[in-house]
């Protein structure tokens, strides 16, 4: 169990640079009052994340042995969050930041 926790924390650590990129762009676009785009981008990211989240839930569901859920699902949950959700957020916010539509003078 400790090994799975360490593996999950490694997944979290690997995902931190992408999360930092997303959080910085969040702050920039919030400061520019581009909140409508942020709402749409968050919805798109959620819709992209849901299939992965459902797959993790299905794959790590009860094993039929009475032992409960598969503990490796914890690692896969973090991988889906760091990769899929933050990846979709980074993509949508990065596309917005490349253009100058959000810049107000």
Secondary structure by P-SEA (a helix, b strand, c coil): caaaaaaaaaaaaaaaaaaaaaaaaaaaaaaacaaaaaaaaaaaaaaaaaaaaaaaaaaacccccccccccaaaaaaaaaaaccaaaaaaaaaaaaaaccccccc
